[in-house]
């Protein structure tokens, strides 16, 4: 299997969880994982807003991806299936320019401009 495959990344995160007994030591608690993801989003924001460079941004994004893959394990769902279901839905949504930036949404309850 290629190191670029989703299955290989997921298996690596599972091995990390197993190595540190995340299941038995609270590391798979979903509320805890949300807090960790929020922390990582803050670190991504700092990398961008403080101009820390591409390497720092890549590292923080990798941290978030690892947490997301671990949340798939903790939550007992199939992230790949969820991704493709959501991607198919997103491809059907309309896009609008809002304040000079593209926005893709359902735009429920919002009048067209």
C-alpha positions as CSV (number, residue, x, y, z in Angstrom):
1,X,0.0,0.0,0.0
2,X,1.2,3.5,-0.8
3,X,2.0,5.9,2.0
4,X,-0.2,8.3,0.1
5,X,-3.3,6.1,0.5
6,X,-6.1,7.0,2.9
7,X,-6.1,3.5,4.2
8,X,-2.4,3.6,5.1
9,X,-2.8,7.0,6.9
10,X,-5.7,5.6,8.8
11,X,-3.8,2.5,9.8
12,X,-0.9,4.6,11.0
13,X,-3.2,6.6,13.2
14,X,-4.8,3.4,14.5
15,X,-1.3,2.1,15.4
16,X,-0.6,5.4,17.2
17,X,-3.8,5.0,19.2
18,X,-3.0,1.4,20.0
19,X,0.6,2.2,21.0
20,X,-0.6,4.8,23.6
21,X,-3.8,3.0,24.6
22,X,-6.0,6.0,23.6
23,X,-9.1,3.9,24.0
24,X,-8.3,2.9,27.6
25,X,-6.9,6.3,28.7
26,X,-9.4,8.9,27.5
27,X,-7.6,9.7,24.3
28,X,-10.7,8.8,22.2
29,X,-13.2,10.9,24.2
30,X,-14.9,12.9,21.5
31,X,-15.2,16.1,23.7
32,X,-11.5,16.0,24.4
33,X,-10.8,15.5,20.7
34,X,-12.9,18.5,19.7
35,X,-10.8,20.6,22.1
36,X,-7.6,19.3,20.6
37,X,-8.9,20.1,17.1
38,X,-9.8,23.6,18.2
39,X,-6.2,24.0,19.5
40,X,-4.8,22.8,16.2
41,X,-7.0,25.3,14.3
42,X,-5.5,28.0,16.4
43,X,-2.0,26.8,15.6
44,X,-2.9,26.8,11.9
45,X,-4.2,30.3,12.2
46,X,-1.0,31.5,13.9
47,X,1.1,29.9,11.2
48,X,-0.8,31.9,8.6
49,X,-1.3,35.2,10.4
50,X,2.2,35.3,11.8
51,X,3.8,34.3,8.5
52,X,5.5,31.3,9.9
53,X,6.0,29.8,6.4
54,X,4.9,26.7,4.5
55,X,6.7,24.1,6.6
56,X,5.0,25.3,9.8
57,X,1.6,25.5,8.1
58,X,2.1,21.9,6.7
59,X,3.0,20.6,10.1
60,X,-0.1,22.1,11.8
61,X,-2.3,20.9,9.0
62,X,-0.8,17.4,9.4
63,X,-1.6,17.6,13.2
64,X,-5.2,18.4,12.4
65,X,-5.5,15.6,9.8
66,X,-4.1,13.1,12.3
67,X,-6.7,14.3,14.8
68,X,-9.5,14.0,12.2
69,X,-8.4,10.5,11.4
70,X,-8.3,9.6,15.1
71,X,-11.8,11.1,15.5
72,X,-13.0,8.7,12.8
73,X,-11.6,5.9,14.9
74,X,-13.1,7.3,18.1
75,X,-16.4,8.0,16.6
76,X,-16.7,4.7,14.7
77,X,-17.6,6.1,11.3
78,X,-16.2,5.8,7.8
79,X,-14.5,9.2,7.0
80,X,-13.9,8.2,3.4
81,X,-17.6,7.5,2.8
82,X,-18.6,10.7,4.7
83,X,-16.1,12.6,2.6
84,X,-17.4,11.4,-0.8
85,X,-21.1,11.8,0.3
86,X,-20.3,15.4,1.4
87,X,-18.2,16.2,-1.7
88,X,-21.1,15.0,-4.0
89,X,-23.5,17.3,-2.1
90,X,-21.1,20.3,-2.2
91,X,-20.7,19.9,-6.0
92,X,-24.4,20.5,-6.3
93,X,-24.5,23.7,-4.2
94,X,-24.5,27.2,-5.8
95,X,-21.7,29.6,-5.4
96,X,-21.9,33.4,-4.8
97,X,-19.4,36.2,-4.5
98,X,-19.8,37.7,-1.0
99,X,-17.5,40.6,0.0
100,X,-15.2,39.8,-2.9
101,X,-14.8,36.2,-2.0
102,X,-16.4,33.0,-3.4
103,X,-18.8,31.3,-1.0
104,X,-20.4,27.9,-1.7
105,X,-23.4,27.1,0.5
106,X,-27.1,26.1,0.5
107,X,-27.9,29.8,1.2
108,X,-31.0,28.7,3.1
109,X,-33.2,31.7,4.1
110,X,-30.9,34.1,2.2
111,X,-32.3,36.1,-0.7
112,X,-30.2,36.1,-3.9
113,X,-28.2,39.2,-4.5
